[in-house]
Amino acid sequence: MARSSYFDLDHIRNASHETLIHQHECWGKVRADLIKRTGLGHQETKIEYPGHVFLLNLEGAAKRGEDFIDGRQVTFSVRRPGSIVYIPDDREWRGWDEGDATASFLLISIEQEFTERAFGTEARKCLAHVPPSIGFRDSAITMALQNIAAELKHPDSISVTMVESQAMQLFVQMFRLHGVCPHPAKGGLSAFDLKRAIDMMKACTGSGPTLTDLAREIGISRFHFCRAFKQSMGMTPHAFFGRLRLERSAEQLRHTHLSATDIAMECGFGSSSHFAVAFKKAFGISPTEYRRRYSI
């Protein structure tokens, strides 16, 4: 089967329906499809692709059905808005579901060559330890998928750079979720020191730890810490902590009844307007709309 970023969407999500929206864009080895359909009843799924597939459920719930991975039945769980599906390279997902009549989803397909270029020749060995997963949730993966969706809606001359960086984040998080990791980048922090720094950031609220605090925890200079952290994570400590704040705010929007202003203050944003601007830039929608779509 030739490697391709193209999907016949009526084949992989077969159902009687009316397509309301279908936007798509291809950036080299990464393709995004945003689909909204109505008139759905019984829907059959068949994804068999020589690459990696991420699917984010945006609207509508799959309430009952059956799922099979490589011909073996797996437990079906209700897939509400915000649930994620990951199907690795050359694995097969078949099944059927029934649920809400109107549904939308984001489908990201990534060719295997992308992971080998991004993480080196050992990428295939590492990804062999990352299994298919249907109906899970993870705020970091959701954010990366939403960022790709934002580029799909408003592409420009540097969208390919943004999309490829977000695709790398998808795999970085999948590696972490399953306890596998390619060799650390030369000049970066050790896995142990990187975990200590990230745990320290996650434990903090408000403005977060200072560079001096983080460097002292690791036992190196501020300059060395900043350089090594960026080498390991692909972003500065400040940018990474900003992402953590946004992930925390998204989690609170989904799981609490706190106002957007209270969440902004608790997560260390200077004002509710600053929070709203940063959140929309990261997720492509306002905090209010995000809560409406994804609250549990």
N, C-alpha and C positions, 0 to 999 in steps of 0.2 A: 504493500500500500504506500503510495507516494506521500511524503510528508507535505502537509499543507496546513495553512491557517484558516481554511474555509470549512464551514459547517453548513449542511442543509438543515436548517432549523426545523422545518416541518417534518424531517425524518427523525431527528434526535428527540424532539418533544411533539410526538404525533397526537393530534386531537382535533375534534370538530371545534372551530373557533373563528373569530374575526380578529385579525391583527390590527391593533390601534396604532402602535408605534413599532418601528424597527430601525434603529440607528446602528451603524457599524463603521468601524475604522480599523485599518491594519497599519501597525508600525513595525515594519521588519518582521521579526519572529513573534510578535505579540499582536493578537487581534481581540477587539472588544465588540460584543453585540449587546445592545440594550433592547429588550422586547417587552411589549405590553399587549396582552390579549384579553378578549372577553368572550363570553359564550362557552366557556370551558365546562366540561363535565368530567368524563373519564380521559385521562391523559397517559400516554405511554412514552417511556423514556428509553433511548438506546444511545449511549455514548461509547464509542470505541475509536480512539484517536491516537496517533503516534506522537503524542506530546502530552502536555499537562493541561488540565481543565479545572478552573475555579468557577463556581456558580454561586451568586449571591441572590437570595430570594428577597425581592424588594416589596412586593405587595401580594396579598392573598396567601392562604394557607393550604398546604397539602395535608388533609386530615386523616386519610386512610390509604393503604396501598401495600405494595410489596416491593422489595429491592433485592437485586441479585448482583453480586460482584464476581466476575469471571465464572458465572453459572452457579455460584453458591449463594443461597438465600441468607441475607443478613437482617437483623432486627429493624423493622420500620419504626421511625419516630415522626411525630407530627412536625412538619417544617413550616414554621411561621416566618413572617418578615424578619430579616436579619440572620436567618440560618444560612450556613455555608456548606457547599459540597466541594470536595477535592477528589479528582480522579487522576492518578499518576499516569505517566507515560506507558502506553500500550496495555492499559488495564481496561476492562469493560464493565460498564454499569448499565444494567437493564432493569426495568420495573414498570410499575403503573401507580398512579395515584388519583384520588378524587378529592375535591375540596371546593374552594371558593370559585365562583364563576369568572371573576376578573383577577388576573394575576400579572405580575411583571417580574423580570429577573435580568440580571447582568451576567453574561457569559464571557469569561476570559480564557482564551486558548493560547498556549505558549509552547513553541516548538522546543524539542530537546536540545537543539543546538544552542539555544539561548542560555540554558543552565550551564552547559559545558563552557561556553564563552565567559559567563559571569563568575563561575566558581572553580573552573579548571576541570581537568580530565577525571578527577575523582568524584565529580558531581553525581554521575550515574550510580556509583557505589553507595554514596550517602543517601540518595533519593530512594534506593531500593529498600531502605529501612523506614521510609515514610509511607504508611499504608493509605488506601482510599478511606475517605471519611465523609459520611452523608449526614447532614443536619447538625453540624457543630457550630459553635459561636466563638469568636475571638476578636477582641476590639482592634488589635493591630492589623489583622488581615482585613477586617471590615474597612478600616481607614484607608489601607492601600488600594482596595478595590474601589472605594468611593472616589479616591483621587484619580484613578484611571477613568472612571465614569465621567468625572468633571472634564477631563481632556477630550473625551469622546464628544461631549456636548459643545465644547468651545476649543477646538483644535487650533494650534498655531504652529509657527516654524520650529519651535523647540519642544513640541509635545512629545516627540520620540524620546528625548532625554528624560522627561518627566515620567513617561510610561515605563521605560526600561528600569528606572530607579525604583519605581513602585513594584514592578514585577520582581526585582531582586529582594525587596522587603518581604514579599509573599513567601519566597522560599526560605529566607532567613528565619522567619517566624515558624514555618513548618519544621525546619531543622530543630529549632529550640523546643517546640512542643513535643517532639519525639526523641529528644536527647541525642541527636546526631549533629556533627559539625565538621565541615571541611577544615583543613589546617588553617590556623589563624594567619591573617595577613602579616607579612614580614614587617617588623617594627611596631606592631600593635601590642595591646595588652595581652597578658596570658588569660586563658579562659577563667581561671580562678579570680584574678584581679578585676577582669571585666564584670564578672558576676557580682563581686563585692561593690563595685561602683554603681551598677544598675540597681542592686538591692537597696543601696543607700538613697538613690534618687526616688525609688518607688515608695520608700518609707516616709518620705518628706511630703508635706503639703505646703501651700502658700508659695513663697518665692523659691523654695527648694534649697539644697545645699550649695555653698559657694564652691568655686574652683579650688580655693585653698583647702576647704574641708575635704573635698574629694581626693585631691592630690595627697593630703596628709594621711588619709585612710589607706592609700596604696603605698605611701612611703616614697614618693618621687616628687619632682618639682612641678609647679603648675604648668610650665611650658611643655615639659615632657609628657605630662598627663594629657593635655589637650591634643598634642600631636598623636600620641599613641591611641587615644580614644577615637579620634577621627579616622585613623588608619584601620581600626577594628570595626567601626560601626558605619563608616561612610558619611558621618555627620558630626558636627561639634557637640560637646556636652550640652551646651545651651539649647541647640536645636532638638537634641534627643529628649531633654527634659520637657521642652515645649510639647513634643509629641505625647509624652506620658501624661501631661496635664490634659490634653485634648482627649486622650483615651479614657482618662478618669471621668472627665465631664460627660462623655458619651455614655459611659456606664451608668452614671447617676441619672441621666435623662431617661434611660431605659428602665431603671429599676427603682427610682424614688419619685416622690411627688414634690420635691424641692423646686422652687421657682428657678428660672434661668439666672436671675440675679444672685440668688443664694449659691447656686452651683458655681457661678463665675467667681464669687468671693472665696469660696471654699477651695477652689482649684488654683487660686493665685493669680487670677486675671485682675488687672487694674480697675476695670469697669465692665459693666454688662455690655456696653457697646464694643469694647475691645474684644470681649469674649465672642460676641456674635460675628464680628468680622473674621477673627481667627478660625472660628468653627466652620463658617461657610467656606472659607478658603480651603480648609482641610477636607471637608466632607461633601462640598458642593451644594449643601442645603442649610437652612437656618436651624438653630437649636430647636425652635418650636416645631418645624416641619419634621425634623429628625425624631423628636419625641412622638409625634403623631404617627409616624410610620413604624417605629421600632419598639415602642414601650411594651413591656411585658404585662 
